[in-house]
Amino acid sequence: MRPRAIGWLVVLILAFPLLGSTSKPKATPEPTNSCTACKERRQTLDPAKFTKGHDAEVKKGYEIARKYPATLDRLHCFCECAESPMFQHKTLLTCFVSTHAAGCGICLSEARLAADLKEKGLSDDEIKNTVESVHRTDGHPPTN
């Protein structure tokens, strides 16, 4: 064999293991929120995403969801997204893991009220009762 042919053979032998390598990138776990007891474990969207092109209340709603995930997770969303076959949300907190709440005044109103009450020192049970009494529509059963 000629020296040049031997050189190519060595290159192919050394490169062969690399050609068969089909290692898949490791999947990174989906980020979760800070509430380990919540039904909704996904991370809420970054409030900074709603700085431009949105009403200030939208950004504030997402800030509330980040600050009080356990409180919002106990609340039923009265825009009926939990009952919707399209959304199938778990709790009010679920509305803030997507852009859903950005376009829903009910979600934002409930979150704002919950935060106001939380900052006044009310318990999550008191907040739940108040938010439900304000937002529940006729015929809607109380949330369990």
N, CA, C and O atoms as CSV, one atom per row, in Angstrom:
chain,resi,resn,atom,element,x,y,z
A,1,MET,N,N,0.831,-1.179,0.000
A,1,MET,CA,C,0.000,0.000,0.000
A,1,MET,C,C,0.878,1.245,0.000
A,1,MET,O,O,1.956,1.273,0.594
A,2,ARG,N,N,0.407,2.227,-0.654
A,2,ARG,CA,C,1.159,3.473,-0.747
A,2,ARG,C,C,0.941,4.307,0.513
A,2,ARG,O,O,-0.105,4.182,1.149
A,3,PRO,N,N,1.894,5.148,0.886
A,3,PRO,CA,C,1.785,5.954,2.104
A,3,PRO,C,C,0.545,6.852,2.122
A,3,PRO,O,O,-0.071,7.055,3.168
A,4,ARG,N,N,0.190,7.382,0.954
A,4,ARG,CA,C,-0.991,8.264,0.905
A,4,ARG,C,C,-2.265,7.475,1.196
A,4,ARG,O,O,-3.133,7.964,1.919
A,5,ALA,N,N,-2.394,6.288,0.658
A,5,ALA,CA,C,-3.558,5.425,0.879
A,5,ALA,C,C,-3.639,5.010,2.338
A,5,ALA,O,O,-4.728,4.913,2.905
A,6,ILE,N,N,-2.489,4.768,2.939
A,6,ILE,CA,C,-2.458,4.381,4.356
A,6,ILE,C,C,-2.941,5.559,5.211
A,6,ILE,O,O,-3.664,5.369,6.189
A,7,GLY,N,N,-2.541,6.757,4.837
A,7,GLY,CA,C,-2.979,7.955,5.560
A,7,GLY,C,C,-4.494,8.119,5.527
A,7,GLY,O,O,-5.104,8.432,6.549
A,8,TRP,N,N,-5.109,7.910,4.357
A,8,TRP,CA,C,-6.575,7.997,4.237
A,8,TRP,C,C,-7.252,6.892,5.027
A,8,TRP,O,O,-8.304,7.116,5.624
A,9,LEU,N,N,-6.675,5.724,5.039
A,9,LEU,CA,C,-7.244,4.602,5.782
A,9,LEU,C,C,-7.249,4.919,7.275
A,9,LEU,O,O,-8.227,4.646,7.972
A,10,VAL,N,N,-6.154,5.495,7.758
A,10,VAL,CA,C,-6.070,5.881,9.175
A,10,VAL,C,C,-7.125,6.938,9.503
A,10,VAL,O,O,-7.783,6.855,10.540
A,11,VAL,N,N,-7.288,7.921,8.635
A,11,VAL,CA,C,-8.293,8.968,8.851
A,11,VAL,C,C,-9.685,8.349,8.921
A,11,VAL,O,O,-10.462,8.695,9.810
A,12,LEU,N,N,-10.013,7.449,8.011
A,12,LEU,CA,C,-11.338,6.803,8.010
A,12,LEU,C,C,-11.555,5.975,9.267
A,12,LEU,O,O,-12.643,5.995,9.842
A,13,ILE,N,N,-10.548,5.257,9.691
A,13,ILE,CA,C,-10.677,4.424,10.891
A,13,ILE,C,C,-10.920,5.308,12.115
A,13,ILE,O,O,-11.749,4.988,12.966
A,14,LEU,N,N,-10.201,6.403,12.193
A,14,LEU,CA,C,-10.366,7.306,13.337
A,14,LEU,C,C,-11.699,8.055,13.294
A,14,LEU,O,O,-12.275,8.357,14.339
A,15,ALA,N,N,-12.188,8.355,12.091
A,15,ALA,CA,C,-13.434,9.113,11.956
A,15,ALA,C,C,-14.669,8.231,12.058
A,15,ALA,O,O,-15.757,8.732,12.339
A,16,PHE,N,N,-14.524,6.931,11.836
A,16,PHE,CA,C,-15.680,6.034,11.809
A,16,PHE,C,C,-16.539,6.105,13.075
A,16,PHE,O,O,-17.762,6.187,12.964
A,17,PRO,N,N,-15.941,6.077,14.279
A,17,PRO,CA,C,-16.796,6.168,15.482
A,17,PRO,C,C,-17.617,7.454,15.534
A,17,PRO,O,O,-18.721,7.461,16.079
A,18,LEU,N,N,-17.097,8.520,14.982
A,18,LEU,CA,C,-17.822,9.786,14.984
A,18,LEU,C,C,-19.001,9.767,14.030
A,18,LEU,O,O,-20.020,10.409,14.286
A,19,LEU,N,N,-18.871,9.036,12.931
A,19,LEU,CA,C,-19.953,8.968,11.953
A,19,LEU,C,C,-21.171,8.249,12.509
A,19,LEU,O,O,-22.303,8.600,12.176
A,20,GLY,N,N,-20.955,7.259,13.342
A,20,GLY,CA,C,-22.069,6.484,13.898
A,20,GLY,C,C,-22.687,7.124,15.121
A,20,GLY,O,O,-23.699,6.643,15.630
A,21,SER,N,N,-22.099,8.185,15.589
A,21,SER,CA,C,-22.592,8.830,16.804
A,21,SER,C,C,-23.853,9.626,16.501
A,21,SER,O,O,-23.821,10.591,15.738
A,22,THR,N,N,-24.951,9.217,17.099
A,22,THR,CA,C,-26.213,9.947,16.943
A,22,THR,C,C,-26.736,10.327,18.316
A,22,THR,O,O,-27.915,10.144,18.619
A,23,SER,N,N,-25.854,10.853,19.135
A,23,SER,CA,C,-26.290,11.226,20.474
A,23,SER,C,C,-27.318,12.342,20.387
A,23,SER,O,O,-27.146,13.325,19.666
A,24,LYS,N,N,-28.375,12.162,21.133
A,24,LYS,CA,C,-29.452,13.148,21.165
A,24,LYS,C,C,-29.167,14.132,22.286
A,24,LYS,O,O,-28.667,13.753,23.345
A,25,PRO,N,N,-29.485,15.394,22.049
A,25,PRO,CA,C,-29.294,16.345,23.143
A,25,PRO,C,C,-30.226,16.000,24.296
A,25,PRO,O,O,-31.373,15.603,24.092
A,26,LYS,N,N,-29.717,16.156,25.493
A,26,LYS,CA,C,-30.529,15.847,26.665
A,26,LYS,C,C,-31.635,16.872,26.803
A,26,LYS,O,O,-31.412,18.078,26.692
A,27,ALA,N,N,-32.833,16.367,27.049
A,27,ALA,CA,C,-33.988,17.254,27.212
A,27,ALA,C,C,-33.848,18.002,28.528
A,27,ALA,O,O,-33.565,17.405,29.567
A,28,THR,N,N,-34.043,19.288,28.477
A,28,THR,CA,C,-34.019,20.070,29.700
A,28,THR,C,C,-35.414,20.034,30.305
A,28,THR,O,O,-36.406,20.155,29.586
A,29,PRO,N,N,-35.498,19.870,31.609
A,29,PRO,CA,C,-36.820,19.825,32.224
A,29,PRO,C,C,-37.538,21.164,32.066
A,29,PRO,O,O,-36.917,22.228,32.062
A,30,GLU,N,N,-38.847,21.082,31.937
A,30,GLU,CA,C,-39.650,22.304,31.811
A,30,GLU,C,C,-39.558,23.073,33.122
A,30,GLU,O,O,-39.673,22.477,34.192
A,31,PRO,N,N,-39.352,24.396,33.058
A,31,PRO,CA,C,-39.242,25.163,34.302
A,31,PRO,C,C,-40.543,25.100,35.101
A,31,PRO,O,O,-41.639,25.075,34.542
A,32,THR,N,N,-40.391,25.075,36.392
A,32,THR,CA,C,-41.555,25.030,37.267
A,32,THR,C,C,-41.628,26.301,38.091
A,32,THR,O,O,-40.668,27.068,38.168
A,33,ASN,N,N,-42.783,26.510,38.704
A,33,ASN,CA,C,-42.917,27.687,39.551
A,33,ASN,C,C,-42.395,27.378,40.951
A,33,ASN,O,O,-41.986,26.250,41.226
A,34,SER,N,N,-42.407,28.353,41.816
A,34,SER,CA,C,-41.845,28.201,43.157
A,34,SER,C,C,-42.774,27.490,44.132
A,34,SER,O,O,-42.386,27.231,45.271
A,35,CYS,N,N,-43.967,27.175,43.716
A,35,CYS,CA,C,-44.955,26.560,44.613
A,35,CYS,C,C,-44.960,25.040,44.438
A,35,CYS,O,O,-45.476,24.526,43.445
A,36,THR,N,N,-44.397,24.341,45.387
A,36,THR,CA,C,-44.316,22.885,45.277
A,36,THR,C,C,-45.646,22.195,45.557
A,36,THR,O,O,-45.824,21.037,45.178
A,37,ALA,N,N,-46.574,22.873,46.205
A,37,ALA,CA,C,-47.870,22.275,46.517
A,37,ALA,C,C,-48.956,22.616,45.489
A,37,ALA,O,O,-50.088,22.149,45.610
A,38,CYS,N,N,-48.623,23.410,44.498
A,38,CYS,CA,C,-49.618,23.857,43.511
A,38,CYS,C,C,-50.033,22.734,42.565
A,38,CYS,O,O,-49.250,21.837,42.253
A,39,LYS,N,N,-51.284,22.809,42.120
A,39,LYS,CA,C,-51.765,21.906,41.063
A,39,LYS,C,C,-51.076,22.254,39.754
A,39,LYS,O,O,-50.691,21.371,38.988
A,40,GLU,N,N,-50.925,23.543,39.508
A,40,GLU,CA,C,-50.245,24.021,38.304
A,40,GLU,C,C,-48.768,24.178,38.616
A,40,GLU,O,O,-48.389,25.043,39.406
A,41,ARG,N,N,-47.937,23.358,38.009
A,41,ARG,CA,C,-46.499,23.374,38.304
A,41,ARG,C,C,-45.678,24.112,37.253
A,41,ARG,O,O,-44.500,24.388,37.480
A,42,ARG,N,N,-46.269,24.435,36.119
A,42,ARG,CA,C,-45.498,25.115,35.079
A,42,ARG,C,C,-45.181,26.552,35.491
A,42,ARG,O,O,-45.898,27.166,36.281
A,43,GLN,N,N,-44.103,27.061,34.942
A,43,GLN,CA,C,-43.661,28.429,35.214
A,43,GLN,C,C,-44.592,29.429,34.529
A,43,GLN,O,O,-44.981,29.235,33.377
A,44,THR,N,N,-44.939,30.476,35.230
A,44,THR,CA,C,-45.719,31.546,34.609
A,44,THR,C,C,-44.811,32.320,33.660
A,44,THR,O,O,-43.589,32.312,33.802
A,45,LEU,N,N,-45.428,32.984,32.698
A,45,LEU,CA,C,-44.637,33.743,31.728
A,45,LEU,C,C,-43.967,34.941,32.400
A,45,LEU,O,O,-44.464,35.480,33.388
A,46,ASP,N,N,-42.846,35.334,31.847
A,46,ASP,CA,C,-42.088,36.461,32.359
A,46,ASP,C,C,-42.889,37.752,32.151
A,46,ASP,O,O,-43.268,38.064,31.022
A,47,PRO,N,N,-43.149,38.495,33.215
A,47,PRO,CA,C,-43.902,39.750,33.082
A,47,PRO,C,C,-43.268,40.729,32.100
A,47,PRO,O,O,-43.978,41.519,31.479
A,48,ALA,N,N,-41.956,40.692,31.950
A,48,ALA,CA,C,-41.269,41.606,31.031
A,48,ALA,C,C,-41.728,41.407,29.589
A,48,ALA,O,O,-41.595,42.310,28.763
A,49,LYS,N,N,-42.258,40.246,29.290
A,49,LYS,CA,C,-42.770,39.961,27.945
A,49,LYS,C,C,-43.943,40.880,27.595
A,49,LYS,O,O,-44.260,41.075,26.422
A,50,PHE,N,N,-44.572,41.434,28.610
A,50,PHE,CA,C,-45.775,42.248,28.412
A,50,PHE,C,C,-45.533,43.736,28.653
A,50,PHE,O,O,-46.462,44.475,28.981
A,51,THR,N,N,-44.301,44.168,28.492
A,51,THR,CA,C,-43.962,45.573,28.691
A,51,THR,C,C,-44.418,46.425,27.516
A,51,THR,O,O,-45.043,47.468,27.707
A,52,LYS,N,N,-44.108,45.988,26.307
A,52,LYS,CA,C,-44.452,46.763,25.112
A,52,LYS,C,C,-45.679,46.163,24.433
A,52,LYS,O,O,-45.804,44.945,24.304
A,53,GLY,N,N,-46.577,47.040,24.004
A,53,GLY,CA,C,-47.736,46.595,23.251
A,53,GLY,C,C,-48.877,46.051,24.092
A,53,GLY,O,O,-49.858,45.542,23.550
A,54,HIS,N,N,-48.762,46.151,25.401
A,54,HIS,CA,C,-49.820,45.660,26.293
A,54,HIS,C,C,-50.146,46.734,27.326
A,54,HIS,O,O,-49.315,47.586,27.642
A,55,ASP,N,N,-51.346,46.677,27.833
A,55,ASP,CA,C,-51.747,47.544,28.919
A,55,ASP,C,C,-50.892,47.211,30.149
A,55,ASP,O,O,-50.514,46.054,30.331
A,56,ALA,N,N,-50.587,48.185,30.980
A,56,ALA,CA,C,-49.759,47.973,32.176
A,56,ALA,C,C,-50.366,46.930,33.110
A,56,ALA,O,O,-49.645,46.259,33.848
A,57,GLU,N,N,-51.691,46.795,33.077
A,57,GLU,CA,C,-52.361,45.820,33.938
A,57,GLU,C,C,-51.978,44.380,33.582
A,57,GLU,O,O,-51.988,43.499,34.442
A,58,VAL,N,N,-51.647,44.154,32.330
A,58,VAL,CA,C,-51.260,42.799,31.907
A,58,VAL,C,C,-49.943,42.419,32.567
A,58,VAL,O,O,-49.827,41.343,33.154
A,59,LYS,N,N,-48.963,43.288,32.475
A,59,LYS,CA,C,-47.675,43.023,33.114
A,59,LYS,C,C,-47.858,42.829,34.610
A,59,LYS,O,O,-47.261,41.931,35.205
A,60,LYS,N,N,-48.684,43.671,35.214
A,60,LYS,CA,C,-48.949,43.579,36.658
A,60,LYS,C,C,-49.569,42.221,37.009
A,60,LYS,O,O,-49.217,41.628,38.029
A,61,GLY,N,N,-50.478,41.729,36.181
A,61,GLY,CA,C,-51.097,40.424,36.429
A,61,GLY,C,C,-50.078,39.298,36.443
A,61,GLY,O,O,-50.131,38.416,37.300
A,62,TYR,N,N,-49.149,39.328,35.492
A,62,TYR,CA,C,-48.114,38.294,35.447
A,62,TYR,C,C,-47.126,38.436,36.603
A,62,TYR,O,O,-46.573,37.441,37.070
A,63,GLU,N,N,-46.903,39.659,37.064
A,63,GLU,CA,C,-46.068,39.869,38.255
A,63,GLU,C,C,-46.746,39.273,39.487
A,63,GLU,O,O,-46.091,38.668,40.336
A,64,ILE,N,N,-48.054,39.448,39.572
A,64,ILE,CA,C,-48.817,38.889,40.691
A,64,ILE,C,C,-48.730,37.361,40.672
A,64,ILE,O,O,-48.534,36.736,41.714
A,65,ALA,N,N,-48.874,36.770,39.499
A,65,ALA,CA,C,-48.809,35.308,39.389
A,65,ALA,C,C,-47.444,34.782,39.826
A,65,ALA,O,O,-47.354,33.708,40.420
A,66,ARG,N,N,-46.392,35.529,39.538
A,66,ARG,CA,C,-45.046,35.131,39.969
A,66,ARG,C,C,-44.879,35.301,41.477
A,66,ARG,O,O,-44.193,34.513,42.128
A,67,LYS,N,N,-45.513,36.339,42.025
A,67,LYS,CA,C,-45.342,36.648,43.446
A,67,LYS,C,C,-46.205,35.761,44.346
A,67,LYS,O,O,-45.777,35.375,45.434
A,68,TYR,N,N,-47.425,35.439,43.889
A,68,TYR,CA,C,-48.364,34.689,44.724
A,68,TYR,C,C,-48.891,33.431,44.022
A,68,TYR,O,O,-50.105,33.278,43.893
A,69,PRO,N,N,-48.019,32.533,43.567
A,69,PRO,CA,C,-48.516,31.372,42.832
A,69,PRO,C,C,-49.435,30.472,43.674
A,69,PRO,O,O,-50.424,29.952,43.158
A,70,ALA,N,N,-49.123,30.286,44.943
A,70,ALA,CA,C,-49.932,29.405,45.784
A,70,ALA,C,C,-51.345,29.962,45.980
A,70,ALA,O,O,-52.312,29.201,46.032
A,71,THR,N,N,-51.462,31.269,46.086
A,71,THR,CA,C,-52.779,31.890,46.257
A,71,THR,C,C,-53.597,31.755,44.983
A,71,THR,O,O,-54.755,31.343,45.038
A,72,LEU,N,N,-53.019,32.094,43.839
A,72,LEU,CA,C,-53.750,32.000,42.570
A,72,LEU,C,C,-54.081,30.551,42.225
A,72,LEU,O,O,-55.080,30.285,41.556
A,73,ASP,N,N,-53.255,29.622,42.676
A,73,ASP,CA,C,-53.506,28.212,42.396
A,73,ASP,C,C,-54.734,27.678,43.139
A,73,ASP,O,O,-55.290,26.653,42.747
A,74,ARG,N,N,-55.150,28.342,44.177
A,74,ARG,CA,C,-56.333,27.921,44.942
A,74,ARG,C,C,-57.625,28.474,44.367
A,74,ARG,O,O,-58.713,28.094,44.801
A,75,LEU,N,N,-57.512,29.382,43.377
A,75,LEU,CA,C,-58.685,30.075,42.865
A,75,LEU,C,C,-59.188,29.486,41.555
A,75,LEU,O,O,-58.411,29.084,40.689
A,76,HIS,N,N,-60.496,29.447,41.437
A,76,HIS,CA,C,-61.137,29.068,40.183
A,76,HIS,C,C,-61.143,30.301,39.284
A,76,HIS,O,O,-61.369,31.415,39.757
A,77,CYS,N,N,-60.898,30.107,38.012
A,77,CYS,CA,C,-60.975,31.237,37.093
A,77,CYS,C,C,-62.390,31.294,36.523
A,77,CYS,O,O,-62.862,30.339,35.906
A,78,PHE,N,N,-63.041,32.396,36.733
A,78,PHE,CA,C,-64.444,32.529,36.340
A,78,PHE,C,C,-64.653,32.938,34.883
A,78,PHE,O,O,-65.771,33.267,34.488
A,79,CYS,N,N,-63.592,32.919,34.087
A,79,CYS,CA,C,-63.802,33.059,32.641
A,79,CYS,C,C,-64.141,31.685,32.067
A,79,CYS,O,O,-64.336,31.532,30.861
A,80,GLU,N,N,-64.206,30.705,32.941
A,80,GLU,CA,C,-64.606,29.327,32.629
A,80,GLU,C,C,-63.590,28.576,31.776
A,80,GLU,O,O,-63.961,27.658,31.045
A,81,CYS,N,N,-62.331,28.946,31.857
A,81,CYS,CA,C,-61.309,28.243,31.074
A,81,CYS,C,C,-61.053,26.834,31.601
A,81,CYS,O,O,-60.554,25.988,30.859
A,82,ALA,N,N,-61.383,26.561,32.863
A,82,ALA,CA,C,-61.225,25.208,33.394
A,82,ALA,C,C,-62.246,24.260,32.759
A,82,ALA,O,O,-61.965,23.079,32.557
A,83,GLU,N,N,-63.417,24.784,32.451
A,83,GLU,CA,C,-64.473,23.961,31.862
A,83,GLU,C,C,-64.353,23.852,30.342
A,83,GLU,O,O,-64.987,22.994,29.727
A,84,SER,N,N,-63.561,24.699,29.754
A,84,SER,CA,C,-63.436,24.742,28.301
A,84,SER,C,C,-62.628,23.567,27.772
A,84,SER,O,O,-61.523,23.314,28.251
A,85,PRO,N,N,-63.169,22.839,26.779
A,85,PRO,CA,C,-62.391,21.748,26.180
A,85,PRO,C,C,-61.125,22.268,25.499
A,85,PRO,O,O,-60.154,21.528,25.337
A,86,MET,N,N,-61.137,23.532,25.104
A,86,MET,CA,C,-59.971,24.110,24.444
A,86,MET,C,C,-58.843,24.412,25.436
A,86,MET,O,O,-57.677,24.150,25.143
A,87,PHE,N,N,-59.180,24.956,26.596
A,87,PHE,CA,C,-58.155,25.366,27.555
A,87,PHE,C,C,-57.873,24.326,28.624
A,87,PHE,O,O,-56.712,24.005,28.873
A,88,GLN,N,N,-58.900,23.796,29.258
A,88,GLN,CA,C,-58.782,22.808,30.337
A,88,GLN,C,C,-57.791,23.251,31.421
A,88,GLN,O,O,-56.922,22.483,31.833
A,89,HIS,N,N,-57.935,24.489,31.871
A,89,HIS,CA,C,-57.053,25.004,32.906
A,89,HIS,C,C,-57.329,24.340,34.245
A,89,HIS,O,O,-58.451,23.916,34.521
A,90,LYS,N,N,-56.306,24.256,35.065
A,90,LYS,CA,C,-56.424,23.655,36.391
A,90,LYS,C,C,-56.940,24.665,37.401
A,90,LYS,O,O,-57.850,24.377,38.179
A,91,THR,N,N,-56.342,25.862,37.377
A,91,THR,CA,C,-56.655,26.919,38.345
A,91,THR,C,C,-56.416,28.271,37.681
A,91,THR,O,O,-56.027,28.340,36.515
A,92,LEU,N,N,-56.648,29.333,38.424
A,92,LEU,CA,C,-56.358,30.670,37.906
A,92,LEU,C,C,-54.874,30.802,37.546
A,92,LEU,O,O,-54.533,31.506,36.595
A,93,LEU,N,N,-54.002,30.144,38.284
A,93,LEU,CA,C,-52.574,30.216,37.989
A,93,LEU,C,C,-52.266,29.713,36.580
A,93,LEU,O,O,-51.355,30.226,35.930
A,94,THR,N,N,-53.003,28.730,36.106
A,94,THR,CA,C,-52.787,28.184,34.767
A,94,THR,C,C,-52.929,29.265,33.697
A,94,THR,O,O,-52.241,29.218,32.677
A,95,CYS,N,N,-53.796,30.220,33.914
A,95,CYS,CA,C,-54.021,31.289,32.940
A,95,CYS,C,C,-52.757,32.094,32.669
A,95,CYS,O,O,-52.636,32.736,31.625
A,96,PHE,N,N,-51.817,32.061,33.608
A,96,PHE,CA,C,-50.609,32.872,33.506
A,96,PHE,C,C,-49.387,32.090,33.009
A,96,PHE,O,O,-48.290,32.646,32.949
A,97,VAL,N,N,-49.556,30.816,32.653
A,97,VAL,CA,C,-48.441,30.056,32.075
A,97,VAL,C,C,-48.438,30.190,30.551
A,97,VAL,O,O,-47.539,29.687,29.877
A,98,SER,N,N,-49.440,30.865,30.024
A,98,SER,CA,C,-49.534,31.145,28.590
A,98,SER,C,C,-49.968,32.604,28.442
A,98,SER,O,O,-50.012,33.346,29.424
A,99,THR,N,N,-50.280,33.003,27.238
A,99,THR,CA,C,-50.733,34.379,27.014
A,99,THR,C,C,-52.235,34.530,27.261
A,99,THR,O,O,-52.795,35.599,27.018
A,100,HIS,N,N,-52.881,33.488,27.734
A,100,HIS,CA,C,-54.332,33.522,27.962
A,100,HIS,C,C,-54.742,34.729,28.804
A,100,HIS,O,O,-55.630,35.487,28.416
A,101,ALA,N,N,-54.098,34.904,29.951
A,101,ALA,CA,C,-54.496,35.982,30.870
A,101,ALA,C,C,-54.264,37.361,30.265
A,101,ALA,O,O,-54.950,38.317,30.629
A,102,ALA,N,N,-53.319,37.476,29.356
A,102,ALA,CA,C,-53.022,38.775,28.739
A,102,ALA,C,C,-54.222,39.319,27.979
A,102,ALA,O,O,-54.349,40.531,27.804
A,103,GLY,N,N,-55.094,38.442,27.530
A,103,GLY,CA,C,-56.266,38.874,26.783
A,103,GLY,C,C,-57.569,38.673,27.522
A,103,GLY,O,O,-58.640,38.724,26.917
A,104,CYS,N,N,-57.495,38.443,28.827
A,104,CYS,CA,C,-58.713,38.147,29.586
A,104,CYS,C,C,-58.832,39.050,30.813
A,104,CYS,O,O,-58.061,38.928,31.765
A,105,GLY,N,N,-59.791,39.940,30.776
A,105,GLY,CA,C,-60.019,40.854,31.892
A,105,GLY,C,C,-60.442,40.156,33.168
A,105,GLY,O,O,-60.155,40.645,34.261
A,106,ILE,N,N,-61.119,39.022,33.053
A,106,ILE,CA,C,-61.552,38.291,34.249
A,106,ILE,C,C,-60.342,37.727,34.989
A,106,ILE,O,O,-60.227,37.875,36.205
A,107,CYS,N,N,-59.448,37.084,34.253
A,107,CYS,CA,C,-58.231,36.529,34.867
A,107,CYS,C,C,-57.448,37.628,35.578
A,107,CYS,O,O,-57.030,37.463,36.724
A,108,LEU,N,N,-57.258,38.739,34.895
A,108,LEU,CA,C,-56.494,39.849,35.461
A,108,LEU,C,C,-57.193,40.450,36.669
A,108,LEU,O,O,-56.544,40.799,37.655
A,109,SER,N,N,-58.508,40.573,36.598
A,109,SER,CA,C,-59.272,41.137,37.706
A,109,SER,C,C,-59.184,40.251,38.944
A,109,SER,O,O,-58.996,40.750,40.053
A,110,GLU,N,N,-59.318,38.955,38.759
A,110,GLU,CA,C,-59.213,38.032,39.895
A,110,GLU,C,C,-57.827,38.085,40.525
A,110,GLU,O,O,-57.697,38.114,41.749
A,111,ALA,N,N,-56.794,38.097,39.689
A,111,ALA,CA,C,-55.419,38.138,40.202
A,111,ALA,C,C,-55.174,39.437,40.969
A,111,ALA,O,O,-54.566,39.419,42.039
A,112,ARG,N,N,-55.641,40.555,40.431
A,112,ARG,CA,C,-55.471,41.855,41.089
A,112,ARG,C,C,-56.158,41.872,42.449
A,112,ARG,O,O,-55.584,42.321,43.441
A,113,LEU,N,N,-57.393,41.378,42.484
A,113,LEU,CA,C,-58.129,41.348,43.741
A,113,LEU,C,C,-57.427,40.442,44.752
A,113,LEU,O,O,-57.294,40.797,45.923
A,114,ALA,N,N,-56.985,39.286,44.300
A,114,ALA,CA,C,-56.285,38.357,45.200
A,114,ALA,C,C,-55.028,39.001,45.769
A,114,ALA,O,O,-54.752,38.867,46.962
A,115,ALA,N,N,-54.271,39.693,44.941
A,115,ALA,CA,C,-53.044,40.352,45.411
A,115,ALA,C,C,-53.358,41.470,46.398
A,115,ALA,O,O,-52.677,41.606,47.414
A,116,ASP,N,N,-54.372,42.265,46.112
A,116,ASP,CA,C,-54.758,43.348,47.033
A,116,ASP,C,C,-55.119,42.784,48.404
A,116,ASP,O,O,-54.718,43.324,49.435
A,117,LEU,N,N,-55.879,41.699,48.401
A,117,LEU,CA,C,-56.293,41.089,49.664
A,117,LEU,C,C,-55.108,40.449,50.387
A,117,LEU,O,O,-55.003,40.533,51.610
A,118,LYS,N,N,-54.226,39.816,49.633
A,118,LYS,CA,C,-53.031,39.188,50.209
A,118,LYS,C,C,-52.164,40.246,50.882
A,118,LYS,O,O,-51.643,40.034,51.977
A,119,GLU,N,N,-52.018,41.375,50.218
A,119,GLU,CA,C,-51.189,42.450,50.768
A,119,GLU,C,C,-51.830,43.124,51.979
A,119,GLU,O,O,-51.151,43.806,52.747
A,120,LYS,N,N,-53.136,42.934,52.148
A,120,LYS,CA,C,-53.818,43.451,53.339
A,120,LYS,C,C,-53.775,42.440,54.479
A,120,LYS,O,O,-54.267,42.712,55.574
A,121,GLY,N,N,-53.178,41.259,54.218
A,121,GLY,CA,C,-53.005,40.274,55.282
A,121,GLY,C,C,-54.069,39.203,55.373
A,121,GLY,O,O,-54.075,38.441,56.340
A,122,LEU,N,N,-54.979,39.110,54.399
A,122,LEU,CA,C,-56.003,38.076,54.454
A,122,LEU,C,C,-55.388,36.707,54.157
A,122,LEU,O,O,-54.398,36.597,53.434
A,123,SER,N,N,-55.996,35.675,54.727
A,123,SER,CA,C,-55.535,34.307,54.484
A,123,SER,C,C,-55.995,33.858,53.094
A,123,SER,O,O,-56.878,34.471,52.494
A,124,ASP,N,N,-55.396,32.797,52.602
A,124,ASP,CA,C,-55.793,32.277,51.294
A,124,ASP,C,C,-57.255,31.822,51.282
A,124,ASP,O,O,-57.931,31.946,50.261
A,125,ASP,N,N,-57.745,31.295,52.408
A,125,ASP,CA,C,-59.163,30.906,52.478
A,125,ASP,C,C,-60.070,32.135,52.372
A,125,ASP,O,O,-61.082,32.106,51.672
A,126,GLU,N,N,-59.702,33.214,53.071
A,126,GLU,CA,C,-60.486,34.442,52.995
A,126,GLU,C,C,-60.439,35.039,51.590
A,126,GLU,O,O,-61.438,35.550,51.083
A,127,ILE,N,N,-59.268,34.964,50.976
A,127,ILE,CA,C,-59.115,35.469,49.607
A,127,ILE,C,C,-59.991,34.668,48.654
A,127,ILE,O,O,-60.682,35.238,47.809
A,128,LYS,N,N,-59.961,33.363,48.789
A,128,LYS,CA,C,-60.771,32.489,47.930
A,128,LYS,C,C,-62.258,32.830,48.067
A,128,LYS,O,O,-62.961,32.960,47.065
A,129,ASN,N,N,-62.728,32.974,49.294
A,129,ASN,CA,C,-64.141,33.297,49.515
A,129,ASN,C,C,-64.507,34.657,48.920
A,129,ASN,O,O,-65.568,34.808,48.315
A,130,THR,N,N,-63.639,35.629,49.091
A,130,THR,CA,C,-63.927,36.968,48.577
A,130,THR,C,C,-63.907,37.005,47.059
A,130,THR,O,O,-64.825,37.541,46.438
A,131,VAL,N,N,-62.866,36.440,46.455
A,131,VAL,CA,C,-62.759,36.433,44.995
A,131,VAL,C,C,-63.958,35.705,44.386
A,131,VAL,O,O,-64.528,36.155,43.392
A,132,GLU,N,N,-64.331,34.589,44.984
A,132,GLU,CA,C,-65.486,33.844,44.467
A,132,GLU,C,C,-66.778,34.628,44.620
A,132,GLU,O,O,-67.624,34.600,43.727
A,133,SER,N,N,-66.944,35.322,45.727
A,133,SER,CA,C,-68.187,36.067,45.902
A,133,SER,C,C,-68.278,37.239,44.930
A,133,SER,O,O,-69.372,37.627,44.522
A,134,VAL,N,N,-67.137,37.798,44.562
A,134,VAL,CA,C,-67.126,38.926,43.623
A,134,VAL,C,C,-67.301,38.460,42.178
A,134,VAL,O,O,-68.012,39.097,41.401
A,135,HIS,N,N,-66.661,37.361,41.820
A,135,HIS,CA,C,-66.609,36.953,40.413
A,135,HIS,C,C,-67.577,35.838,40.007
A,135,HIS,O,O,-67.819,35.640,38.816
A,136,ARG,N,N,-68.118,35.126,40.955
A,136,ARG,CA,C,-69.015,34.014,40.611
A,136,ARG,C,C,-70.253,34.542,39.920
A,136,ARG,O,O,-70.836,35.547,40.328
A,137,THR,N,N,-70.638,33.854,38.877
A,137,THR,CA,C,-71.846,34.233,38.144
A,137,THR,C,C,-73.022,33.400,38.636
A,137,THR,O,O,-72.836,32.375,39.293
A,138,ASP,N,N,-74.220,33.841,38.318
A,138,ASP,CA,C,-75.419,33.102,38.728
A,138,ASP,C,C,-75.347,31.660,38.255
A,138,ASP,O,O,-75.027,31.384,37.099
A,139,GLY,N,N,-75.643,30.765,39.153
A,139,GLY,CA,C,-75.704,29.366,38.791
A,139,GLY,C,C,-74.363,28.664,38.811
A,139,GLY,O,O,-74.319,27.446,38.643
A,140,HIS,N,N,-73.276,29.374,39.006
A,140,HIS,CA,C,-71.986,28.710,39.042
A,140,HIS,C,C,-71.770,28.133,40.429
A,140,HIS,O,O,-71.867,28.856,41.420
A,141,PRO,N,N,-71.477,26.836,40.516
A,141,PRO,CA,C,-71.249,26.234,41.829
A,141,PRO,C,C,-69.954,26.738,42.458
A,141,PRO,O,O,-69.027,27.108,41.738
A,142,PRO,N,N,-69.872,26.761,43.779
A,142,PRO,CA,C,-68.640,27.186,44.427
A,142,PRO,C,C,-67.504,26.226,44.079
A,142,PRO,O,O,-67.739,25.045,43.821
A,143,THR,N,N,-66.292,26.727,44.075
A,143,THR,CA,C,-65.136,25.907,43.776
A,143,THR,C,C,-64.805,25.042,44.972
A,143,THR,O,O,-64.902,25.488,46.115
A,144,ASN,N,N,-64.416,23.813,44.715
A,144,ASN,CA,C,-64.042,22.895,45.816
A,144,ASN,C,C,-62.644,23.157,46.276
A,144,ASN,O,O,-62.159,22.487,47.189
